[in-house]
């Protein structure tokens, strides 16, 4: 073979290698493109109850303690994008829960254009129903181990999918890519986890201690890609939870790593409730209604619980300049009441009593 033939073969070989490299690069690019997740979109999680905060106002369903009444005959509802999502059921109390499968409906604010989104809602009103953006999550029944099974409906397409995991106790959020939750794994114990909305992959983000052990997460919320975990830091020999000390840990939603722990001791409440919003966490500290900075842990006193009140339950921040909360107290001998619903200015001041009743 002459020099010219050898040269041509070399050129062909180089061209083939170059073409292969281009195809490989294109293949890698397509693979990465197909597997690249969209940018997360964080929406507020809307629970279902007999009250709801929306667009600066408080709305009330049947038996709701306070708010502008909705026209739908329901005490299990929420509002989002000028639509009312509701179970057409009047629930007197938690004890009136039924295992009958019920419908979740959606209608305009005036009750028009009602439509059924799901017809297999199990234990409606027990806290399993959550609306996040375009997804409605709910429980549809127990598995063989009495673990709640969850499904979701896309409120735009009406398509329903079952979430194929038995580890979920409470759905915390959804960002368009993952469903975030608090739950339990048979081997790992208590966990924070997430499920891929496209591939259904269930993965553990973090595991934490058992109940009453240091490191146990008493309560948790999810917002803007992070978990806000009220974590047991120190316990006493007493069985009174008001003597326990908790710290608020902020965990990355992807890795579960503790990014920050606020230097604030949460003590003095029977069962902690908190709200995260506007760069602060709102809760009760040693009888004071307080706003704790998420930046440095500095505390801003808003007000105080009344005499005899020992448990403050944070409800919502509608955007009207008030914090709405509930307080449990010793039973008043004159009125027979022990449950009080208030609002208080966010900048601080006196609480305004909106309603009171007796809770067993």
Helices and strands as residue ranges (DSSP letters): H 3-35, E 45-47, E 51-54, E 57-60, E 68-69, E 76-80, E 83-87, G 94-96, E 102-108, E 115-121, E 130-132, E 135-142, E 148-154, E 160-162, E 168-174, E 178-185, E 189-196, E 202-208, E 217-223, E 226-234, G 241-243, E 245-252, E 258-261, E 275-277, E 280-285, E 288-293, E 299-304, E 309-316, E 322-329, E 339-345, E 352-357
